[in-house]
């Protein structure tokens, strides 16, 4: 475990010691965890660090914004990779965390990053995503979801008779001594780490599980997929901390990183996307390429959003060539 500066414990998997000349740092996407790299990491014969973002996998939860993810990256690099060449590979939200790292710690990117990979990610306009569906249909679905999710007024409040306010005679309350003031309790870092530990998730019913798998298969994968990969994606989603995921989704909707991307202009960069990505369409990768004119843009035919599962061979080959 690595403890961030705000006390949140982050689950980290490290394949070698800090003296390795090259470190490949893999960052996962929203509602995923480090298992998304299970097919990639073992095939990289260099030091590989992968970890669970806060609120995901086996990590604790706390403040959840892209900016905080960028700070987590900077702190992890400072603690675990103080020297040597660094290759950053970010999938989906992990790529956005790399952009947040550049925005908040540009000198670190310029001085340490040897190569960068932005995989199925975006530099902005995520609030406009329609998942390949007609925009009016998506707007109607989102409005319905918001209306259904709105808390109802308690029955007692809804049925209580409403009386106009009348001025009542002044009453004198008996004097009671104020309780002694105590300073608010502030947990120590160790306490914060324990408090932020993820709670056991609830398992869906069989019917819910089948519906979820069908939806994830449609949304995230392209023409072909492995059922074991789909099941892993569903389990990663199941263990995510829901409030953290909601807070990060809000942060992702506000994400605008065109300026931050320019920090990577002197870094050898590759931008990878799937032609059939419904979650973050290929046009978002083309927008990243427009900010990084020397970067290589690769669009994989018939691939979806989950390139760490769908295009393992080519992704590994590209990382090894960049090292």
N, C-alpha and C positions, 0 to 999 in steps of 0.2 A: 504494500500500500504506500502511496505517496500522499502526503497531507498538504493541501493547498494553503495559501496564506490566510484564507478565511476559515480554516479548520475543517473543510470538507475533505474526506478521505477518498482518493481516487485509486481504483484497482489498476495496477500496471503489470504487464507481462514483459519481461526483458530476457532476451535470448543469450546475452553475453555480458562481459564486464565493461566498465567505462573506459578501459584502455583501447578498445577497438578503434581502428583508424576511420571506419565508416559506420554510421548509424542510420538506419532507415526507420523513420517514425511514421507509423500508420494511424490515421485518425478516421473514425467511423461516422456514420450519418445519424440523423434524427430517428429516434426509437430503435436504433440498432445497438450493438455493442461490439467489443473487440473480436467476437466470434465471426464477424463478417469477413475477417482476414484469414480464417482457418485454412483455406486452400492456398493462400498466397504466402503467408509468413514462413512456413517450413521450407519453401523452395528458394528462399533468399539466403545465400551463404555468407551473410554479414550479420552484424548485430542488428536485431530488429526489436523495436519497442512498440508495443500496442497497448492501448489502455481504454478504459470505459469513461466516457465523458460523465460529468456530474449528472445525477438523476438517471443514469443508464447502467445496465448490467449490474456489476457488484460494487459500483461506486456509491458513495453517499450523495446527499442532495443538499442544495443551498441556493444561493442566488443563481439564477439560470438565464443568462443572456449570451449572445454571441461574443460580446466584449469580454465577459468573464471567461468564456472558453478560450479566447485568445490569451488572456492572462494565465490561465492554467497551462497552456502550451509553453509560454515563456518560462514559467516557474519550473515546469518539468524538465525543459531543456537545460536550464541553469543548474538544476540539481543532478540530473542523470547523464547529461551529455555536455559537460563543461568545455570540451574541446573535441577536435576532429571534424571530419566532413559530415554534413547532415543532409539527408534526403527526406523531404516531406511528401507524403502521399495522403491526400484528403479526399474521402468519398462523401459526396452530398453535403450534409452539414459540416463534415470534417473539413471540406474545402473552404467553407465559409469561415470556419475557425482559423484556418490559415490566413485568410484575408484579414480577419480581426487581429491576428498576430502582427501582420504587416502594418496595420493602422496604428496599433498601440505600441509596437516595439520594432520600428522600421530598421534601426541599426542592427538589431539581432538578425533580421532576415538578410540584410546586405552583407554582414560579416560572416555568417555561419552557414547559410543554406547553399548547398552545392548544386542541388537540382530540386525541382518542384513538379508535382503532378496534381492537377485539378481534375477529379474523376466524377462525372455526373453531378456537377454542382452549378452554382449560380452566383452572379455578382449583384443581383437585385431584381426587383419587380416580381418577387415571389407571391405577392398578394393577388396577382393577376392570373395565377395558374388555374387552368380549367380541367386538367387531367384528360385532355383530348375530347372533352364533351362540349356541347354547345354552351356558350357563356350564359344565356338566360336560364338554362336548366341548372347550372351550377349555382347561380345567384339564388334561384328559388329554393334549392336544396339547403343552402347555407342559411337562408332566412328561416326556413322551417326548423332546422336544427337549433338555431338560436332561440326561436319561440318556444320550442319544446323543452329546451334546457333552462328556461327562465323559472326561478323558484316561485311557487304559488304563495299567496298570502295565507297565513294561518286561518283556519275556519273561525276561530274566536274573533279575529280582527275583521274578517270579512262580514260576519253576521252581527257584530256588536252594534247597537243603535248609536247613531251619530247625533250628539247633542251640541247645540251652539254653546260656545264658551260664555260663562257668566262669571262676573267678578265675585269671588268669595271673600268673606270677611277674613282679615289677616289673622293668622294663628301664630302663636308663639310656641315654637318647639322647645322642649326641655333641653338645657345645655348638656352636651355630652363631650367629654374630653376627646380630642382628636387622638387617634392611635399614633403610636410612635412611628416616625418615618424610618423606613429601611431602604438601603440602597438596592436597586434592582440587581438580581443575580445575573452575572455574566459568566457563561460556562467557559471553563478552560478549554484550550484546543483539543485535549483528549476527550473531554465531555462532548464538545461539538461534533467530533468525529463519530462518537457513539450515537449521538442523537440523530445524525444525518444518515445513519446506516439504512439501507433499503429494507422495507418490510416485505414479508412473503406475499407474492401476488395471488390473486384469486384466479382459479382456473375457469375457463368458459365451459358452458354446457356443450355436449357433442354437436348439437345443431348450430350453436354459435361458432364453434371451432370450424365446422365445415364451411359455413358462410364466410368466415374470416379468411380461410385458406383460398377460397375462390376469388375473393376480392383482392387479396395480396398477389395472387398469381397474375390477375389481370392488370393490376396497377404497376407492379414492379418488374416483371420479367418480360422478355421478348418472346420470339417464336419458340424457343426451346428452354427447358428448365429441368433441374433435377429435384425430385420431390424432397430429398433430404435437405436441400438448400432452402426450399420453401418452408419446411417445418422449422428449420433453424431461425429463419426470419420471423416466423410467427412467435416462437418462444422468446426471441429478443424483444419483440413488441410487448409480450405478456409481462415481462419483468420491469419494464420502464416505470419510473416514478411519474404518475400522471400529471401532477402539478408542475413538475419540472418540464415535462414535454409540452404542456400548454404554454408555459412561460417562454420556452424556446421557440415555439411556433409563432408566438407574437413577435419575438425578436427577429425571427427569420422574415416575417412579413415586412418589417421595417428595414431589412438589410439593404444597404446601398454601398457597394465597395469598389466602384470604378476607380476612385482615386487611390485607394489602398493597393489595388492590383498593380499600379505602376511601380511600386516598390520591387516587384518581381521582374521588371524589365531587363535587369542585368543578370538574372538567374536563368539558366537553361530550364525551360518549362514546357511541359506537354499537357494538353487539354484533351481529355477522353470523354466520349459520350456515346449513348446508344441511339440509333435512328428511331427506335420505337419506345423511347423513354417517355412515359406519360406523366411521371411525377415532376421531373425537371426537363422539359423538352430540349432538343439539341440547339434550339435558337439561343438558349442561355449560354451554352458553351461558345457559340459564335460571338456573342457579346463579350465574353472574356477574351477571346482571341483578338477582338478589335482593340482592346486595351493593351494587349501584349503581342505586337506585330511580329516579333521574332519567335514566338512560341509555335509549336507544332500542334495542329488541331486534327484529331482522329475521330471520325464518326463511324461506328461499327454497324453495318447493315443487320437488321433484324434483332438487334440487342435492345434490352430494356434498361432499367435503372440500375440493376444490380451487377455491374461489371466485375466486382471482385468475385462473383460466382460465375458469371456468364462468359467472361473472357480472361480466364486465369492465365493461360499460357502466354498470351500476348502482353498482358499487364506485367507479369514476372519478367519477361524478356526485356521489356522497355526499362523497368527499374534497374535490372542488372547492367544494361548498356549505359545507363546514366551514371551509375556508380563508378 
